[in-house]
Amino acid sequence: MNREHTPHRAEELCAAGSALYTRALSEGRVQSEAARQAPCLVDFGLLHPDLDDMRWLRPTAPKVALPRLLRTIEDRIADQRRREEELTATFEPLMALDAEFSAASDEAPTITVLDGLERINSAIDRAMSEAREEFLAIQPGGTRPPEALAEALPRDQDLLSRGCRMRTLYQHTTRHSLPVLGYFEQLEGDAEARTLDEVTDRLFVFDRTVAFIPACKDRTLALELRHPALVEYFATTFWRLWRLATPMWPQAAPQLSENGVTARQRAIASLLIEGLTDAEIATRLGMNVRTARVHIAKLAATLGSGSRAQLGFLIGQSGILSQNS
């Protein structure tokens, strides 16, 4: 019986993963089936498929794996610092402009920095209780935790009961999420959901008067925006994405395949030819690395590819990226 694997970081390698990796280094390879007990080894790049026989996984040498994992952490820190600098540079002139207006009037600030989940959730709850017309939401990632949906249900239902409409944009990986579908089944009112392969980061817009966006990667810092031009910009962006999206609820449009290639696989194919890694593709499309690799393997089998380089060539030759998704 397989025990449920608890996600963890590379520096906290689980006992099952440590044992299997040690075995793989000793024996030179392990069966793919064995990695089900420790999927973290594939996620961290410590095990990789044997291209000569996909039933086996081969270990990545520790002297290769360690620098790669360290580089990933360094890149993440550097990216976070770069985003902080860009965010500061973007909002400094806006905040300076806002300060001028605030000094000349007693109106509430048009841009407020919300520090901490408690303060963020409190501000969102307040905006939601004041909304009378519309709630627009973009929810990136593969799905939403059942406990988060249960917590949101009474608040969302109260908004719908006041006659507001609710439009939610997810990623395609959410289409078959039972918790999300069950959540919508319980709602009564004007609620619709659609999906796209790629969406922006999280966004909430209420009545085109206030918007909320994350201000850091772990979402412990957010911006409450009440500047009319900024709120209108985000609302317009939402509706443009909405028109491109595929209906999910209440009437779900089927995801059709053409010539054996699904819409999801076409999205992955477009990122493959950009040179993205499996992990980068998974992040962009809101899925885990294992799922991305399954789709890549199916795409390779459909196109008859024997290698990553050949797969990119066959994608370009097949014409699948010119088909309508």
Secondary structure, DSSP 8 states (H G I E B T S, - for coil): ---------GGG--HHHHHHHHHHHHHS-EEGGGGGG-THHHHTTSEEE-TT-TTEEEE--HHHHHHHHHHHHHHHHHHHHHHHHHHHHHHHHHHHHHHHHHHHS----SEEEEESHHHHHHHHHHHHHH-SSEEEEEE-SS---HHHHHHHHHHHHHHHHTT-EEEEEEEGGGTT-HHHHHHHHH--SEEEEEEESS--S-EEEETTTEEEEESSTTSSEEEEE--HHHHHHHHHHHHHHHHHSEEEESS-----EETTEEHHHHHHHHHHTTT--HHHHHHHHT--HHHHHHHHHHHHHHHT-SSHHHHHHHHHHHTGGGS--
